[in-house]
Amino acid sequence: MTPAQLSRTVVHVVRSAVQAGELSVPADDLASLDAEAGGADGGARRGIVRVPPRPGCGDFASHVALRLAAASGQAPREVAEVLRRRLVEQPGIERVEVAGPGFVNITVAAGAHAGLVREVLAQGAAYGRGDGLVGTRLRLRYQDGPRAALFAEVVARLVTACGGEVDPLAGGGGAAPLAATSTSTSAPTGDAEAATETVVLSVREPGRTLGELVESLGRDGARWALLSAAAHDVPRCDPAEVLAQRESNPLFRVRYAHARVRALLRNGRDLGVEPDPNGPFDPDGPADANANAAPRAVDDSAARAHGALLALLADYPRVVEAAARRHAPDRLARELTAVADAFFRFHDGCAPLPRGEEKPSAAHRARLATAEAAGTVLANGLNLLGISAPAHL
């Protein structure tokens, strides 16, 4: 279940509660929610549902009860409780809890997780692209400098990935040595001509020339160093940090996570294990374990790791659009780092391939499909940043 799908479920529940007389919500507020949920992102950008900021708060959280409380004349927690009772009865939802002043924390069922993995794998390289910026046309302007030119290139890439258009880049000294393999700066729109908005990009330069950056960091390292820091921050361009092959280096973790996924898929083929998102996911062991075996102590850390990874994969399209709207490639870089870290926790707690004397099972195939989905998101994000996604590292 994606954030867009869950957003539409939340709005459906609100409308059902109004019709049943459990909530009193003005027609304008209902129409606003309907319009958000009916958009290309299903209301995800406005936050009908979001990935929680910390573990232990479900797969998704919604603040709709807080939005509706004043208009309904009820306390936020009362509105949230009405939504909780109805949401927990919806297909694909396993658990719903009310927290704080009226947040609704939602945990989706395993079958709904499988639907998300199927969607990521079905869309492949297109996952994360959308039409949220259709009708938007930008003209980017920026000061002279390698980082400004690179920011402009990647912002154009993000905007067009979301259906917008960008006029040919102008200004600055260019970024040819850092250029990605291919760059598109226009996307088809309808017959109507979109009004062009001029956006001035302002970034802090590293104080080094293009040649120096490429020579010391390489193409991928230079791009990551210049893009992963917020525009107002000075990028860290120390080769000892950017090129270090250790866990403290975000670029290494992101690229290594992708390479690890590709290795799992290769090894899986050798073992006869193919990804299958429709298989049962059992974080405590293979699906074909002996039914007569003694009960095991349940450790839900593996299930939490699985859910945390899937929540980030589901949130990826929203992050891409947010990065495009705010002209902030660093948001995408942080998302990729979070996905890589979540993948490693998932990998360590939910082995995608048999270990030791274990036999391949349906659970392994389901986990391998989840790993492949994570690799797809990492590859897509790196591609938007113009950074290579290695199959070996």
Secondary structure by P-SEA (a helix, b strand, c coil): ccaaaaaaaaaaaaaaaaaaccccccaaaaaaaaaaaacccccccccccccccccccccbbbcccccccccccccaaaaaaaaaaaaaaccccccccccccbbbbbbbcaaaaaaaaaaaaaaccccccccccccbbbbbbbcccaaaaaaaaaaaaaaaaabbbbccccccccccccccccccccccccccccbbbbbbbbbbbccccaaaaaacccaaaaaaaacccccccccccccccccccccccaaaaaaaaaaaaaaaaaaaaaaccccccccccccccccccccccccccccaaaaaaaaaaaaaaaaaaaaaaaaaaaccaaaaaaaaaaaaaaaaaaaacccccccccccccaaaaaaaaaaaaaaaaaaaaaaaacccccccc
